[in-house]
Amino acid sequence: MFIPQIKAILGQQLIQTAPFHEDTKRNTDLIMVSSGCVRIACRVRKHDGLAKGYGNQITIRTQTRHKKESEFDKILAGWGDLMFYAFENEAGMGSRSGLLSHSIISGSTGAWRRVLT
């Protein structure tokens, strides 16, 4: 998984891995412990999406295999202050660098939630 690389990009001193409950119920993979609790959703997509020209687009799941809350549902419910969105490089998870490009999307203003509804 790319979590160690994402933590390095966002700042090793400010981020902790979210507890299981936060991950599964609140769209949260990492927690930043600076000024209060900042929930960060992390999504890493395969390189082929970038190669096919989708580098300027994001994908958010609206359904899950197990009929649980989707990423979309959790975002609309107000969970996830930030989203780290990246593409893996051609070598994928087995490579040292792993991530080819990334974006950090802020959801704290609610603007991205308004766009999605």
Phi and psi restraints in degrees (range 20) as a CNS / XPLOR table:
assign (resid 1 and name C) (resid 2 and name N)
       (resid 2 and name CA) (resid 2 and name C) 1.0 -95.4 20.0 2
assign (resid 2 and name N) (resid 2 and name CA)
       (resid 2 and name C) (resid 3 and name N) 1.0 5.3 20.0 2
assign (resid 2 and name C) (resid 3 and name N)
       (resid 3 and name CA) (resid 3 and name C) 1.0 -54.0 20.0 2
assign (resid 3 and name N) (resid 3 and name CA)
       (resid 3 and name C) (resid 4 and name N) 1.0 -44.3 20.0 2
assign (resid 3 and name C) (resid 4 and name N)
       (resid 4 and name CA) (resid 4 and name C) 1.0 -59.6 20.0 2
assign (resid 4 and name N) (resid 4 and name CA)
       (resid 4 and name C) (resid 5 and name N) 1.0 -38.7 20.0 2
assign (resid 4 and name C) (resid 5 and name N)
       (resid 5 and name CA) (resid 5 and name C) 1.0 -68.5 20.0 2
assign (resid 5 and name N) (resid 5 and name CA)
       (resid 5 and name C) (resid 6 and name N) 1.0 -39.5 20.0 2
assign (resid 5 and name C) (resid 6 and name N)
       (resid 6 and name CA) (resid 6 and name C) 1.0 -64.6 20.0 2
assign (resid 6 and name N) (resid 6 and name CA)
       (resid 6 and name C) (resid 7 and name N) 1.0 -42.7 20.0 2
assign (resid 6 and name C) (resid 7 and name N)
       (resid 7 and name CA) (resid 7 and name C) 1.0 -60.5 20.0 2
assign (resid 7 and name N) (resid 7 and name CA)
       (resid 7 and name C) (resid 8 and name N) 1.0 -38.8 20.0 2
assign (resid 7 and name C) (resid 8 and name N)
       (resid 8 and name CA) (resid 8 and name C) 1.0 -64.5 20.0 2
assign (resid 8 and name N) (resid 8 and name CA)
       (resid 8 and name C) (resid 9 and name N) 1.0 -40.7 20.0 2
assign (resid 8 and name C) (resid 9 and name N)
       (resid 9 and name CA) (resid 9 and name C) 1.0 -66.2 20.0 2
assign (resid 9 and name N) (resid 9 and name CA)
       (resid 9 and name C) (resid 10 and name N) 1.0 -45.6 20.0 2
assign (resid 9 and name C) (resid 10 and name N)
       (resid 10 and name CA) (resid 10 and name C) 1.0 -79.5 20.0 2
assign (resid 10 and name N) (resid 10 and name CA)
       (resid 10 and name C) (resid 11 and name N) 1.0 -19.5 20.0 2
assign (resid 10 and name C) (resid 11 and name N)
       (resid 11 and name CA) (resid 11 and name C) 1.0 119.4 20.0 2
assign (resid 11 and name N) (resid 11 and name CA)
       (resid 11 and name C) (resid 12 and name N) 1.0 106.0 20.0 2
assign (resid 11 and name C) (resid 12 and name N)
       (resid 12 and name CA) (resid 12 and name C) 1.0 -55.6 20.0 2
assign (resid 12 and name N) (resid 12 and name CA)
       (resid 12 and name C) (resid 13 and name N) 1.0 -31.3 20.0 2
assign (resid 12 and name C) (resid 13 and name N)
       (resid 13 and name CA) (resid 13 and name C) 1.0 -78.6 20.0 2
assign (resid 13 and name N) (resid 13 and name CA)
       (resid 13 and name C) (resid 14 and name N) 1.0 -18.6 20.0 2
assign (resid 13 and name C) (resid 14 and name N)
       (resid 14 and name CA) (resid 14 and name C) 1.0 -104.0 20.0 2
assign (resid 14 and name N) (resid 14 and name CA)
       (resid 14 and name C) (resid 15 and name N) 1.0 -6.0 20.0 2
assign (resid 14 and name C) (resid 15 and name N)
       (resid 15 and name CA) (resid 15 and name C) 1.0 -124.4 20.0 2
assign (resid 15 and name N) (resid 15 and name CA)
       (resid 15 and name C) (resid 16 and name N) 1.0 138.4 20.0 2
assign (resid 15 and name C) (resid 16 and name N)
       (resid 16 and name CA) (resid 16 and name C) 1.0 -125.5 20.0 2
assign (resid 16 and name N) (resid 16 and name CA)
       (resid 16 and name C) (resid 17 and name N) 1.0 154.3 20.0 2
assign (resid 16 and name C) (resid 17 and name N)
       (resid 17 and name CA) (resid 17 and name C) 1.0 -70.7 20.0 2
assign (resid 17 and name N) (resid 17 and name CA)
       (resid 17 and name C) (resid 18 and name N) 1.0 133.5 20.0 2
assign (resid 17 and name C) (resid 18 and name N)
       (resid 18 and name CA) (resid 18 and name C) 1.0 -70.9 20.0 2
assign (resid 18 and name N) (resid 18 and name CA)
       (resid 18 and name C) (resid 19 and name N) 1.0 147.4 20.0 2
assign (resid 18 and name C) (resid 19 and name N)
       (resid 19 and name CA) (resid 19 and name C) 1.0 -63.1 20.0 2
assign (resid 19 and name N) (resid 19 and name CA)
       (resid 19 and name C) (resid 20 and name N) 1.0 158.3 20.0 2
assign (resid 19 and name C) (resid 20 and name N)
       (resid 20 and name CA) (resid 20 and name C) 1.0 -52.8 20.0 2
assign (resid 20 and name N) (resid 20 and name CA)
       (resid 20 and name C) (resid 21 and name N) 1.0 -43.2 20.0 2
assign (resid 20 and name C) (resid 21 and name N)
       (resid 21 and name CA) (resid 21 and name C) 1.0 -60.0 20.0 2
assign (resid 21 and name N) (resid 21 and name CA)
       (resid 21 and name C) (resid 22 and name N) 1.0 -42.7 20.0 2
assign (resid 21 and name C) (resid 22 and name N)
       (resid 22 and name CA) (resid 22 and name C) 1.0 -62.8 20.0 2
assign (resid 22 and name N) (resid 22 and name CA)
       (resid 22 and name C) (resid 23 and name N) 1.0 -42.0 20.0 2
assign (resid 22 and name C) (resid 23 and name N)
       (resid 23 and name CA) (resid 23 and name C) 1.0 -62.7 20.0 2
assign (resid 23 and name N) (resid 23 and name CA)
       (resid 23 and name C) (resid 24 and name N) 1.0 -47.6 20.0 2
assign (resid 23 and name C) (resid 24 and name N)
       (resid 24 and name CA) (resid 24 and name C) 1.0 -84.6 20.0 2
assign (resid 24 and name N) (resid 24 and name CA)
       (resid 24 and name C) (resid 25 and name N) 1.0 -22.7 20.0 2
assign (resid 24 and name C) (resid 25 and name N)
       (resid 25 and name CA) (resid 25 and name C) 1.0 -110.4 20.0 2
assign (resid 25 and name N) (resid 25 and name CA)
       (resid 25 and name C) (resid 26 and name N) 1.0 -21.5 20.0 2
assign (resid 25 and name C) (resid 26 and name N)
       (resid 26 and name CA) (resid 26 and name C) 1.0 -131.3 20.0 2
assign (resid 26 and name N) (resid 26 and name CA)
       (resid 26 and name C) (resid 27 and name N) 1.0 25.1 20.0 2
assign (resid 26 and name C) (resid 27 and name N)
       (resid 27 and name CA) (resid 27 and name C) 1.0 55.8 20.0 2
assign (resid 27 and name N) (resid 27 and name CA)
       (resid 27 and name C) (resid 28 and name N) 1.0 40.4 20.0 2
assign (resid 27 and name C) (resid 28 and name N)
       (resid 28 and name CA) (resid 28 and name C) 1.0 -131.2 20.0 2
assign (resid 28 and name N) (resid 28 and name CA)
       (resid 28 and name C) (resid 29 and name N) 1.0 119.1 20.0 2
assign (resid 28 and name C) (resid 29 and name N)
       (resid 29 and name CA) (resid 29 and name C) 1.0 -103.1 20.0 2
assign (resid 29 and name N) (resid 29 and name CA)
       (resid 29 and name C) (resid 30 and name N) 1.0 -31.3 20.0 2
assign (resid 29 and name C) (resid 30 and name N)
       (resid 30 and name CA) (resid 30 and name C) 1.0 -132.9 20.0 2
assign (resid 30 and name N) (resid 30 and name CA)
       (resid 30 and name C) (resid 31 and name N) 1.0 152.6 20.0 2
assign (resid 30 and name C) (resid 31 and name N)
       (resid 31 and name CA) (resid 31 and name C) 1.0 -124.3 20.0 2
assign (resid 31 and name N) (resid 31 and name CA)
       (resid 31 and name C) (resid 32 and name N) 1.0 128.7 20.0 2
assign (resid 31 and name C) (resid 32 and name N)
       (resid 32 and name CA) (resid 32 and name C) 1.0 -94.2 20.0 2
assign (resid 32 and name N) (resid 32 and name CA)
       (resid 32 and name C) (resid 33 and name N) 1.0 126.8 20.0 2
assign (resid 32 and name C) (resid 33 and name N)
       (resid 33 and name CA) (resid 33 and name C) 1.0 -106.2 20.0 2
assign (resid 33 and name N) (resid 33 and name CA)
       (resid 33 and name C) (resid 34 and name N) 1.0 56.0 20.0 2
assign (resid 33 and name C) (resid 34 and name N)
       (resid 34 and name CA) (resid 34 and name C) 1.0 -98.4 20.0 2
assign (resid 34 and name N) (resid 34 and name CA)
       (resid 34 and name C) (resid 35 and name N) 1.0 -88.1 20.0 2
assign (resid 34 and name C) (resid 35 and name N)
       (resid 35 and name CA) (resid 35 and name C) 1.0 -106.9 20.0 2
assign (resid 35 and name N) (resid 35 and name CA)
       (resid 35 and name C) (resid 36 and name N) 1.0 83.4 20.0 2
assign (resid 35 and name C) (resid 36 and name N)
       (resid 36 and name CA) (resid 36 and name C) 1.0 86.8 20.0 2
assign (resid 36 and name N) (resid 36 and name CA)
       (resid 36 and name C) (resid 37 and name N) 1.0 -165.5 20.0 2
assign (resid 36 and name C) (resid 37 and name N)
       (resid 37 and name CA) (resid 37 and name C) 1.0 -98.7 20.0 2
assign (resid 37 and name N) (resid 37 and name CA)
       (resid 37 and name C) (resid 38 and name N) 1.0 121.8 20.0 2
assign (resid 37 and name C) (resid 38 and name N)
       (resid 38 and name CA) (resid 38 and name C) 1.0 -115.7 20.0 2
assign (resid 38 and name N) (resid 38 and name CA)
       (resid 38 and name C) (resid 39 and name N) 1.0 118.7 20.0 2
assign (resid 38 and name C) (resid 39 and name N)
       (resid 39 and name CA) (resid 39 and name C) 1.0 -92.9 20.0 2
assign (resid 39 and name N) (resid 39 and name CA)
       (resid 39 and name C) (resid 40 and name N) 1.0 130.9 20.0 2
assign (resid 39 and name C) (resid 40 and name N)
       (resid 40 and name CA) (resid 40 and name C) 1.0 -123.1 20.0 2
assign (resid 40 and name N) (resid 40 and name CA)
       (resid 40 and name C) (resid 41 and name N) 1.0 116.4 20.0 2
assign (resid 40 and name C) (resid 41 and name N)
       (resid 41 and name CA) (resid 41 and name C) 1.0 -84.5 20.0 2
assign (resid 41 and name N) (resid 41 and name CA)
       (resid 41 and name C) (resid 42 and name N) 1.0 139.8 20.0 2
assign (resid 41 and name C) (resid 42 and name N)
       (resid 42 and name CA) (resid 42 and name C) 1.0 -122.6 20.0 2
assign (resid 42 and name N) (resid 42 and name CA)
       (resid 42 and name C) (resid 43 and name N) 1.0 125.7 20.0 2
assign (resid 42 and name C) (resid 43 and name N)
       (resid 43 and name CA) (resid 43 and name C) 1.0 -131.2 20.0 2
assign (resid 43 and name N) (resid 43 and name CA)
       (resid 43 and name C) (resid 44 and name N) 1.0 125.3 20.0 2
assign (resid 43 and name C) (resid 44 and name N)
       (resid 44 and name CA) (resid 44 and name C) 1.0 -120.6 20.0 2
assign (resid 44 and name N) (resid 44 and name CA)
       (resid 44 and name C) (resid 45 and name N) 1.0 120.8 20.0 2
assign (resid 44 and name C) (resid 45 and name N)
       (resid 45 and name CA) (resid 45 and name C) 1.0 -100.5 20.0 2
assign (resid 45 and name N) (resid 45 and name CA)
       (resid 45 and name C) (resid 46 and name N) 1.0 157.6 20.0 2
assign (resid 45 and name C) (resid 46 and name N)
       (resid 46 and name CA) (resid 46 and name C) 1.0 -67.8 20.0 2
assign (resid 46 and name N) (resid 46 and name CA)
       (resid 46 and name C) (resid 47 and name N) 1.0 153.9 20.0 2
assign (resid 46 and name C) (resid 47 and name N)
       (resid 47 and name CA) (resid 47 and name C) 1.0 -60.2 20.0 2
assign (resid 47 and name N) (resid 47 and name CA)
       (resid 47 and name C) (resid 48 and name N) 1.0 -32.3 20.0 2
assign (resid 47 and name C) (resid 48 and name N)
       (resid 48 and name CA) (resid 48 and name C) 1.0 -61.0 20.0 2
assign (resid 48 and name N) (resid 48 and name CA)
       (resid 48 and name C) (resid 49 and name N) 1.0 -29.3 20.0 2
assign (resid 48 and name C) (resid 49 and name N)
       (resid 49 and name CA) (resid 49 and name C) 1.0 -64.8 20.0 2
assign (resid 49 and name N) (resid 49 and name CA)
       (resid 49 and name C) (resid 50 and name N) 1.0 -38.3 20.0 2
assign (resid 49 and name C) (resid 50 and name N)
       (resid 50 and name CA) (resid 50 and name C) 1.0 -69.2 20.0 2
assign (resid 50 and name N) (resid 50 and name CA)
       (resid 50 and name C) (resid 51 and name N) 1.0 -42.8 20.0 2
assign (resid 50 and name C) (resid 51 and name N)
       (resid 51 and name CA) (resid 51 and name C) 1.0 -64.6 20.0 2
assign (resid 51 and name N) (resid 51 and name CA)
       (resid 51 and name C) (resid 52 and name N) 1.0 -30.0 20.0 2
assign (resid 51 and name C) (resid 52 and name N)
       (resid 52 and name CA) (resid 52 and name C) 1.0 -83.0 20.0 2
assign (resid 52 and name N) (resid 52 and name CA)
       (resid 52 and name C) (resid 53 and name N) 1.0 2.7 20.0 2
assign (resid 52 and name C) (resid 53 and name N)
       (resid 53 and name CA) (resid 53 and name C) 1.0 94.3 20.0 2
assign (resid 53 and name N) (resid 53 and name CA)
       (resid 53 and name C) (resid 54 and name N) 1.0 15.6 20.0 2
assign (resid 53 and name C) (resid 54 and name N)
       (resid 54 and name CA) (resid 54 and name C) 1.0 -95.6 20.0 2
assign (resid 54 and name N) (resid 54 and name CA)
       (resid 54 and name C) (resid 55 and name N) 1.0 19.4 20.0 2
assign (resid 54 and name C) (resid 55 and name N)
       (resid 55 and name CA) (resid 55 and name C) 1.0 -64.6 20.0 2
assign (resid 55 and name N) (resid 55 and name CA)
       (resid 55 and name C) (resid 56 and name N) 1.0 -20.1 20.0 2
assign (resid 55 and name C) (resid 56 and name N)
       (resid 56 and name CA) (resid 56 and name C) 1.0 -102.9 20.0 2
assign (resid 56 and name N) (resid 56 and name CA)
       (resid 56 and name C) (resid 57 and name N) 1.0 16.6 20.0 2
assign (resid 56 and name C) (resid 57 and name N)
       (resid 57 and name CA) (resid 57 and name C) 1.0 -125.0 20.0 2
assign (resid 57 and name N) (resid 57 and name CA)
       (resid 57 and name C) (resid 58 and name N) 1.0 155.6 20.0 2
assign (resid 57 and name C) (resid 58 and name N)
       (resid 58 and name CA) (resid 58 and name C) 1.0 -119.5 20.0 2
assign (resid 58 and name N) (resid 58 and name CA)
       (resid 58 and name C) (resid 59 and name N) 1.0 156.7 20.0 2
assign (resid 58 and name C) (resid 59 and name N)
       (resid 59 and name CA) (resid 59 and name C) 1.0 -120.3 20.0 2
assign (resid 59 and name N) (resid 59 and name CA)
       (resid 59 and name C) (resid 60 and name N) 1.0 129.6 20.0 2
assign (resid 59 and name C) (resid 60 and name N)
       (resid 60 and name CA) (resid 60 and name C) 1.0 -126.6 20.0 2
assign (resid 60 and name N) (resid 60 and name CA)
       (resid 60 and name C) (resid 61 and name N) 1.0 123.5 20.0 2
assign (resid 60 and name C) (resid 61 and name N)
       (resid 61 and name CA) (resid 61 and name C) 1.0 -67.1 20.0 2
assign (resid 61 and name N) (resid 61 and name CA)
       (resid 61 and name C) (resid 62 and name N) 1.0 134.2 20.0 2
assign (resid 61 and name C) (resid 62 and name N)
       (resid 62 and name CA) (resid 62 and name C) 1.0 -105.6 20.0 2
assign (resid 62 and name N) (resid 62 and name CA)
       (resid 62 and name C) (resid 63 and name N) 1.0 -9.1 20.0 2
assign (resid 62 and name C) (resid 63 and name N)
       (resid 63 and name CA) (resid 63 and name C) 1.0 -141.7 20.0 2
assign (resid 63 and name N) (resid 63 and name CA)
       (resid 63 and name C) (resid 64 and name N) 1.0 154.5 20.0 2
assign (resid 63 and name C) (resid 64 and name N)
       (resid 64 and name CA) (resid 64 and name C) 1.0 -122.6 20.0 2
assign (resid 64 and name N) (resid 64 and name CA)
       (resid 64 and name C) (resid 65 and name N) 1.0 160.8 20.0 2
assign (resid 64 and name C) (resid 65 and name N)
       (resid 65 and name CA) (resid 65 and name C) 1.0 -64.0 20.0 2
assign (resid 65 and name N) (resid 65 and name CA)
       (resid 65 and name C) (resid 66 and name N) 1.0 -32.1 20.0 2
assign (resid 65 and name C) (resid 66 and name N)
       (resid 66 and name CA) (resid 66 and name C) 1.0 -101.5 20.0 2
assign (resid 66 and name N) (resid 66 and name CA)
       (resid 66 and name C) (resid 67 and name N) 1.0 16.6 20.0 2
assign (resid 66 and name C) (resid 67 and name N)
       (resid 67 and name CA) (resid 67 and name C) 1.0 58.8 20.0 2
assign (resid 67 and name N) (resid 67 and name CA)
       (resid 67 and name C) (resid 68 and name N) 1.0 32.6 20.0 2
assign (resid 67 and name C) (resid 68 and name N)
       (resid 68 and name CA) (resid 68 and name C) 1.0 -96.2 20.0 2
assign (resid 68 and name N) (resid 68 and name CA)
       (resid 68 and name C) (resid 69 and name N) 1.0 179.2 20.0 2
assign (resid 68 and name C) (resid 69 and name N)
       (resid 69 and name CA) (resid 69 and name C) 1.0 -60.8 20.0 2
assign (resid 69 and name N) (resid 69 and name CA)
       (resid 69 and name C) (resid 70 and name N) 1.0 135.1 20.0 2
assign (resid 69 and name C) (resid 70 and name N)
       (resid 70 and name CA) (resid 70 and name C) 1.0 -90.1 20.0 2
assign (resid 70 and name N) (resid 70 and name CA)
       (resid 70 and name C) (resid 71 and name N) 1.0 171.7 20.0 2
assign (resid 70 and name C) (resid 71 and name N)
       (resid 71 and name CA) (resid 71 and name C) 1.0 -54.7 20.0 2
assign (resid 71 and name N) (resid 71 and name CA)
       (resid 71 and name C) (resid 72 and name N) 1.0 -44.5 20.0 2
assign (resid 71 and name C) (resid 72 and name N)
       (resid 72 and name CA) (resid 72 and name C) 1.0 -58.0 20.0 2
assign (resid 72 and name N) (resid 72 and name CA)
       (resid 72 and name C) (resid 73 and name N) 1.0 -47.5 20.0 2
assign (resid 72 and name C) (resid 73 and name N)
       (resid 73 and name CA) (resid 73 and name C) 1.0 -59.3 20.0 2
assign (resid 73 and name N) (resid 73 and name CA)
       (resid 73 and name C) (resid 74 and name N) 1.0 -44.0 20.0 2
assign (resid 73 and name C) (resid 74 and name N)
       (resid 74 and name CA) (resid 74 and name C) 1.0 -66.8 20.0 2
assign (resid 74 and name N) (resid 74 and name CA)
       (resid 74 and name C) (resid 75 and name N) 1.0 -38.6 20.0 2
assign (resid 74 and name C) (resid 75 and name N)
       (resid 75 and name CA) (resid 75 and name C) 1.0 -63.9 20.0 2
assign (resid 75 and name N) (resid 75 and name CA)
       (resid 75 and name C) (resid 76 and name N) 1.0 -46.9 20.0 2
assign (resid 75 and name C) (resid 76 and name N)
       (resid 76 and name CA) (resid 76 and name C) 1.0 -63.9 20.0 2
assign (resid 76 and name N) (resid 76 and name CA)
       (resid 76 and name C) (resid 77 and name N) 1.0 -28.1 20.0 2
assign (resid 76 and name C) (resid 77 and name N)
       (resid 77 and name CA) (resid 77 and name C) 1.0 -76.8 20.0 2
assign (resid 77 and name N) (resid 77 and name CA)
       (resid 77 and name C) (resid 78 and name N) 1.0 -6.3 20.0 2
assign (resid 77 and name C) (resid 78 and name N)
       (resid 78 and name CA) (resid 78 and name C) 1.0 100.4 20.0 2
assign (resid 78 and name N) (resid 78 and name CA)
       (resid 78 and name C) (resid 79 and name N) 1.0 3.6 20.0 2
assign (resid 78 and name C) (resid 79 and name N)
       (resid 79 and name CA) (resid 79 and name C) 1.0 -85.8 20.0 2
assign (resid 79 and name N) (resid 79 and name CA)
       (resid 79 and name C) (resid 80 and name N) 1.0 150.5 20.0 2
assign (resid 79 and name C) (resid 80 and name N)
       (resid 80 and name CA) (resid 80 and name C) 1.0 86.4 20.0 2
assign (resid 80 and name N) (resid 80 and name CA)
       (resid 80 and name C) (resid 81 and name N) 1.0 96.6 20.0 2
assign (resid 80 and name C) (resid 81 and name N)
       (resid 81 and name CA) (resid 81 and name C) 1.0 -76.9 20.0 2
assign (resid 81 and name N) (resid 81 and name CA)
       (resid 81 and name C) (resid 82 and name N) 1.0 -33.8 20.0 2
assign (resid 81 and name C) (resid 82 and name N)
       (resid 82 and name CA) (resid 82 and name C) 1.0 -132.9 20.0 2
assign (resid 82 and name N) (resid 82 and name CA)
       (resid 82 and name C) (resid 83 and name N) 1.0 154.9 20.0 2
assign (resid 82 and name C) (resid 83 and name N)
       (resid 83 and name CA) (resid 83 and name C) 1.0 -128.2 20.0 2
assign (resid 83 and name N) (resid 83 and name CA)
       (resid 83 and name C) (resid 84 and name N) 1.0 124.8 20.0 2
assign (resid 83 and name C) (resid 84 and name N)
       (resid 84 and name CA) (resid 84 and name C) 1.0 -93.2 20.0 2
assign (resid 84 and name N) (resid 84 and name CA)
       (resid 84 and name C) (resid 85 and name N) 1.0 119.0 20.0 2
assign (resid 84 and name C) (resid 85 and name N)
       (resid 85 and name CA) (resid 85 and name C) 1.0 -124.4 20.0 2
assign (resid 85 and name N) (resid 85 and name CA)
       (resid 85 and name C) (resid 86 and name N) 1.0 124.6 20.0 2
assign (resid 85 and name C) (resid 86 and name N)
       (resid 86 and name CA) (resid 86 and name C) 1.0 -143.1 20.0 2
assign (resid 86 and name N) (resid 86 and name CA)
       (resid 86 and name C) (resid 87 and name N) 1.0 166.1 20.0 2
assign (resid 86 and name C) (resid 87 and name N)
       (resid 87 and name CA) (resid 87 and name C) 1.0 -117.6 20.0 2
assign (resid 87 and name N) (resid 87 and name CA)
       (resid 87 and name C) (resid 88 and name N) 1.0 138.3 20.0 2
assign (resid 87 and name C) (resid 88 and name N)
       (resid 88 and name CA) (resid 88 and name C) 1.0 -74.7 20.0 2
assign (resid 88 and name N) (resid 88 and name CA)
       (resid 88 and name C) (resid 89 and name N) 1.0 158.8 20.0 2
assign (resid 88 and name C) (resid 89 and name N)
       (resid 89 and name CA) (resid 89 and name C) 1.0 -79.5 20.0 2
assign (resid 89 and name N) (resid 89 and name CA)
       (resid 89 and name C) (resid 90 and name N) 1.0 178.7 20.0 2
assign (resid 89 and name C) (resid 90 and name N)
       (resid 90 and name CA) (resid 90 and name C) 1.0 -59.1 20.0 2
assign (resid 90 and name N) (resid 90 and name CA)
       (resid 90 and name C) (resid 91 and name N) 1.0 -33.6 20.0 2
assign (resid 90 and name C) (resid 91 and name N)
       (resid 91 and name CA) (resid 91 and name C) 1.0 -74.9 20.0 2
assign (resid 91 and name N) (resid 91 and name CA)
       (resid 91 and name C) (resid 92 and name N) 1.0 -16.9 20.0 2
assign (resid 91 and name C) (resid 92 and name N)
       (resid 92 and name CA) (resid 92 and name C) 1.0 74.7 20.0 2
assign (resid 92 and name N) (resid 92 and name CA)
       (resid 92 and name C) (resid 93 and name N) 1.0 -153.1 20.0 2
assign (resid 92 and name C) (resid 93 and name N)
       (resid 93 and name CA) (resid 93 and name C) 1.0 -66.0 20.0 2
assign (resid 93 and name N) (resid 93 and name CA)
       (resid 93 and name C) (resid 94 and name N) 1.0 -21.9 20.0 2
assign (resid 93 and name C) (resid 94 and name N)
       (resid 94 and name CA) (resid 94 and name C) 1.0 -76.1 20.0 2
assign (resid 94 and name N) (resid 94 and name CA)
       (resid 94 and name C) (resid 95 and name N) 1.0 -10.6 20.0 2
assign (resid 94 and name C) (resid 95 and name N)
       (resid 95 and name CA) (resid 95 and name C) 1.0 -87.3 20.0 2
assign (resid 95 and name N) (resid 95 and name CA)
       (resid 95 and name C) (resid 96 and name N) 1.0 164.8 20.0 2
assign (resid 95 and name C) (resid 96 and name N)
       (resid 96 and name CA) (resid 96 and name C) 1.0 -74.8 20.0 2
assign (resid 96 and name N) (resid 96 and name CA)
       (resid 96 and name C) (resid 97 and name N) 1.0 -41.8 20.0 2
assign (resid 96 and name C) (resid 97 and name N)
       (resid 97 and name CA) (resid 97 and name C) 1.0 -80.5 20.0 2
assign (resid 97 and name N) (resid 97 and name CA)
       (resid 97 and name C) (resid 98 and name N) 1.0 -37.8 20.0 2
assign (resid 97 and name C) (resid 98 and name N)
       (resid 98 and name CA) (resid 98 and name C) 1.0 70.0 20.0 2
assign (resid 98 and name N) (resid 98 and name CA)
       (resid 98 and name C) (resid 99 and name N) 1.0 -58.3 20.0 2
assign (resid 98 and name C) (resid 99 and name N)
       (resid 99 and name CA) (resid 99 and name C) 1.0 -98.4 20.0 2
assign (resid 99 and name N) (resid 99 and name CA)
       (resid 99 and name C) (resid 100 and name N) 1.0 132.2 20.0 2
assign (resid 99 and name C) (resid 100 and name N)
       (resid 100 and name CA) (resid 100 and name C) 1.0 -94.9 20.0 2
assign (resid 100 and name N) (resid 100 and name CA)
       (resid 100 and name C) (resid 101 and name N) 1.0 -45.5 20.0 2
assign (resid 100 and name C) (resid 101 and name N)
       (resid 101 and name CA) (resid 101 and name C) 1.0 -145.6 20.0 2
assign (resid 101 and name N) (resid 101 and name CA)
       (resid 101 and name C) (resid 102 and name N) 1.0 155.5 20.0 2
assign (resid 101 and name C) (resid 102 and name N)
       (resid 102 and name CA) (resid 102 and name C) 1.0 -150.3 20.0 2
assign (resid 102 and name N) (resid 102 and name CA)
       (resid 102 and name C) (resid 103 and name N) 1.0 160.5 20.0 2
assign (resid 102 and name C) (resid 103 and name N)
       (resid 103 and name CA) (resid 103 and name C) 1.0 -138.0 20.0 2
assign (resid 103 and name N) (resid 103 and name CA)
       (resid 103 and name C) (resid 104 and name N) 1.0 151.5 20.0 2
assign (resid 103 and name C) (resid 104 and name N)
       (resid 104 and name CA) (resid 104 and name C) 1.0 -118.1 20.0 2
assign (resid 104 and name N) (resid 104 and name CA)
       (resid 104 and name C) (resid 105 and name N) 1.0 119.4 20.0 2
assign (resid 104 and name C) (resid 105 and name N)
       (resid 105 and name CA) (resid 105 and name C) 1.0 -109.3 20.0 2
assign (resid 105 and name N) (resid 105 and name CA)
       (resid 105 and name C) (resid 106 and name N) 1.0 126.7 20.0 2
assign (resid 105 and name C) (resid 106 and name N)
       (resid 106 and name CA) (resid 106 and name C) 1.0 -89.4 20.0 2
assign (resid 106 and name N) (resid 106 and name CA)
       (resid 106 and name C) (resid 107 and name N) 1.0 130.4 20.0 2
assign (resid 106 and name C) (resid 107 and name N)
       (resid 107 and name CA) (resid 107 and name C) 1.0 -112.0 20.0 2
assign (resid 107 and name N) (resid 107 and name CA)
       (resid 107 and name C) (resid 108 and name N) 1.0 3.1 20.0 2
assign (resid 107 and name C) (resid 108 and name N)
       (resid 108 and name CA) (resid 108 and name C) 1.0 -66.7 20.0 2
assign (resid 108 and name N) (resid 108 and name CA)
       (resid 108 and name C) (resid 109 and name N) 1.0 -25.9 20.0 2
assign (resid 108 and name C) (resid 109 and name N)
       (resid 109 and name CA) (resid 109 and name C) 1.0 -83.9 20.0 2
assign (resid 109 and name N) (resid 109 and name CA)
       (resid 109 and name C) (resid 110 and name N) 1.0 -12.1 20.0 2
assign (resid 109 and name C) (resid 110 and name N)
       (resid 110 and name CA) (resid 110 and name C) 1.0 84.6 20.0 2
assign (resid 110 and name N) (resid 110 and name CA)
       (resid 110 and name C) (resid 111 and name N) 1.0 -3.1 20.0 2
assign (resid 110 and name C) (resid 111 and name N)
       (resid 111 and name CA) (resid 111 and name C) 1.0 -62.2 20.0 2
assign (resid 111 and name N) (resid 111 and name CA)
       (resid 111 and name C) (resid 112 and name N) 1.0 -42.6 20.0 2
assign (resid 111 and name C) (resid 112 and name N)
       (resid 112 and name CA) (resid 112 and name C) 1.0 -70.1 20.0 2
assign (resid 112 and name N) (resid 112 and name CA)
       (resid 112 and name C) (resid 113 and name N) 1.0 -28.1 20.0 2
assign (resid 112 and name C) (resid 113 and name N)
       (resid 113 and name CA) (resid 113 and name C) 1.0 -68.4 20.0 2
assign (resid 113 and name N) (resid 113 and name CA)
       (resid 113 and name C) (resid 114 and name N) 1.0 -38.4 20.0 2
assign (resid 113 and name C) (resid 114 and name N)
       (resid 114 and name CA) (resid 114 and name C) 1.0 -65.3 20.0 2
assign (resid 114 and name N) (resid 114 and name CA)
       (resid 114 and name C) (resid 115 and name N) 1.0 -36.9 20.0 2
assign (resid 114 and name C) (resid 115 and name N)
       (resid 115 and name CA) (resid 115 and name C) 1.0 -65.6 20.0 2
assign (resid 115 and name N) (resid 115 and name CA)
       (resid 115 and name C) (resid 116 and name N) 1.0 -36.3 20.0 2
assign (resid 115 and name C) (resid 116 and name N)
       (resid 116 and name CA) (resid 116 and name C) 1.0 -77.5 20.0 2
assign (resid 116 and name N) (resid 116 and name CA)
       (resid 116 and name C) (resid 117 and name N) 1.0 -18.0 20.0 2
